[in-house]
Amino acid sequence: MIGRARYGWLVAALLGVLISSGCSDGRQTGVDSGEPDGSLADGGDLAGDDGAWADGDPAPGDPGGDPGGDPGGDPGSDPGGDPGGDPGGDPGGDPGGGDPGDGPQDCLSSAPEHVLLRDAVQSFNQRYYAWLCGGEIFLKPNTLASGETGPWRSIPLPDGLAGRVATLVMDDAYLEAANDAREIWLTWNALDEVDAFSWARHCGFPLGAGDPNFLEPGFLAWTLSATTPGADVHYTDAAGWPRSVGDSNCTHLFLLKAGGQFIAFNDGWLPADWNHEICSPCRGRFQAVMLASSGARHMVINRYGDIYTRLFDYDLSGGNNWFEDYFDYTYGDQRGIADDAQRRFQLPPWPWFRQPKIAGRITDRISLHKVGQGVLHGVMRVEGWDEQGRSGYYEKDMHAAVEDPADSGWTFFRTDLPIRGHELDNLPEDGSQLTLGPAEDACFCWNLDAAGALPDELDGEIEVGDWAAELIGLHPYCSPAVLRVHVGSAGAARHYDLVLHTTETKREAAIAGRGLGPEARPRSGCLELPLNLMERLDDPATVHPVMQRFVEIYANGERFYFVDVSAAAGQVHIEKWDWLWGIDWTFEACSCTDPRLSLRDDADPVNDLAGDGHGLLFEDLFLDPRAAQIYAGQPSQRNIHTLGDLKQKGW
């Protein structure tokens, strides 16, 4: 659920009312769930050996090591001792997870000593280990993180969940579980005493009082991301500046859909569907076999062992238009603005980063948990074997490669525990291009038949018939697209490539289906004009007179101009009205003259967006998400590299 500092008192009051009235408390009501057709059994028993993940078992966590230690400490440290040495025997027994039909006593007899890898049947937070067995949830103190000790304990569950738990996820103060009908239940007390846990069904718009939510059939993985002021303190935006998390929390569920290409998400305040998505690596084409999340950090891996990580939640991505005065988003460069009062929330958000390859045998069993403050660091773990064939896991801080791209070190920790995941074909080289699904970029046109026969002079204000345009590479979930504006007659025709940034925005109702469908869906947009275009705007030798008027009238003379976008499969509408004039453009689906997303190095210098002699090349985003922007060095001093820079660096 999303709550923010400026509105924290109001949010807390509203939630108290809504949770007790509109969003049923499972302990009290047991309201009919509106159960969907089918059950988790349709996609496999998630707690058994035929799970919906990859080809089978979702890999219960294995005991015997540090589950994360102090969340505020050094992300590379291991306060639980070095699990990489000889453990002197099996420290926790087969992590198993137990047969779903086992009773509590049978479950306790096979319970692990520690949970080390988080997955859909075992997890942990700063205080507890969580373990699913026999349709029940067991907790015990996370000894290595909290210093507390105690036995496994079956926790009270509401009707509809008790004895029916099929899968669980945990992060920070949140524990969510789904029953055998895929109905999702939530507690936000998972750092409190067990008897204080309060359960409700996961509800959506408005303010958590909407319909309950259900897991989709056939998904590969689901994860929980909780960002809290207690653990994370603040975000770090893409310019490297701290941004308050607020007085409340921001929680998301993420779902790796069947096929592994699409990562959907839902929030307690969003409509109960899975049609919000995070753009996956390689401009939405990367096909993952597993997903791990924690505190707005995300990790995916494909069948060739390629790992990508990203910082993402609704607030970080620019989607929180409900609190516009708090999340004052901008695409203008905020890195050099030291005055907190003048600095705005930096967009575009952090991109995906390709992590260094692991030099060793690994499985699809991955885990991620947050550490430290600022929503930057996270401990990645990947199950595998060392050179001697001994089992364990590889570990690395996810942000190390962002701060220093030369940091390629993974550390192996030996456990000698049974391997639970499925071995991957871990290629020594990057295999991302071997697991690319279909592209979803589309082209839309405006007045394109008139291109090359447009006026060179204007009698008055610019009119929509005085120019033509192509919207190249509009993607339902990935940004940006190129807005190519054509002006001039046959002898003086020119085009100028602008950038259209888009982000998802809140909507009030659930929608049917993902992607661009027959009905228009709203998005927040921003037109970005090239720096050199703005610098040379008064030079008629560089900028066509019609384009000068385009910038003056349609962009209000600004380099970054926010617009409203609604997109459907056959049409895109862009609108923004200021007083007596405004943007009111409708683009129809078409075949673009050049379908590549390209602002080329060899193009006119007005297309040099960064002002450094290079144009941004978006075309290679299909293959490498580093092509658009690479964050290197300390976050507050990050450098944005173009593809030309990357080629010189050998990337």
Salt bridges, closest charged atoms under 4 A:
ASP57 OD2 - ARG420 NH2 3.09
ASP62 OD2 - ARG365 NH1 3.50
ASP66 OD2 - ARG381 NH2 3.67
ASP94 OD1 - ARG420 NH1 3.46
GLU113 OE2 - LYS140 NZ 3.75
ASP119 OD2 - ARG365 NH2 3.89
GLU148 OE1 - ARG127 NE 3.82
ASP171 OD1 - ARG118 NH2 2.94
ASP172 OD2 - LYS370 NZ 2.75
GLU176 OE2 - HIS202 NE2 3.86
ASP180 OD1 - ARG164 NH2 2.74
GLU183 OE2 - ARG201 NH1 2.72
GLU193 OE2 - ARG127 NH2 2.52
ASP195 OD1 - ARG153 NH2 2.81
GLU216 OE2 - LYS257 NZ 3.52
ASP232 OD1 - ARG297 NH1 2.97
ASP232 OD2 - LYS370 NZ 2.74
ASP267 OD2 - HIS252 ND1 3.89
ASP273 OD2 - ARG507 NH1 2.84
GLU277 OE2 - ARG514 NE 2.51
ASP306 OD1 - LYS357 NZ 2.94
ASP315 OD2 - ARG4 NH2 2.05
ASP325 OD2 - ARG6 NH1 3.33
ASP328 OD1 - ARG344 NE 3.25
ASP333 OD2 - ARG335 NH2 2.54
ASP340 OD1 - ARG343 NH2 2.42
ASP364 OD2 - HIS422 ND1 3.73
GLU383 OE2 - ARG365 NH1 2.91
ASP386 OD2 - ARG390 NE 2.78
GLU395 OE1 - ARG381 NE 2.76
ASP397 OD2 - HIS377 ND1 2.72
GLU403 OE2 - HIS399 NE2 3.81
ASP407 OD1 - LYS396 NZ 3.95
ASP416 OD2 - ARG414 NE 2.96
GLU423 OE2 - ARG361 NE 2.91
ASP430 OD2 - ARG354 NH1 3.83
GLU440 OE1 - HIS475 NE2 3.87
GLU440 OE2 - ARG514 NH1 2.87
ASP441 OD1 - ARG283 NE 2.64
ASP456 OD1 - HIS544 NE2 3.01
GLU461 OE1 - ARG549 NH2 2.63
GLU470 OE2 - HIS486 NE2 2.66
ASP497 OD1 - ARG484 NE 2.68
GLU504 OE1 - HIS276 ND1 2.84
GLU528 OE1 - HIS501 NE2 2.52
GLU528 OE2 - ARG559 NH2 3.43
GLU552 OE1 - ARG549 NH1 2.36
GLU575 OE1 - HIS573 NE2 3.57
ASP584 OD1 - HIS573 NE2 3.00
ASP594 OD1 - ARG596 NE 3.18
ASP594 OD2 - ARG600 NH1 3.40
ASP601 OD1 - HIS614 ND1 3.63
ASP602 OD1 - ARG600 NE 3.76
ASP604 OD2 - ARG494 NH2 2.98
GLU619 OE1 - ARG596 NH1 3.32
ASP624 OD1 - ARG354 NH1 3.43
ASP645 OD1 - HIS614 NE2 3.64
ASP645 OD2 - HIS641 ND1 3.91
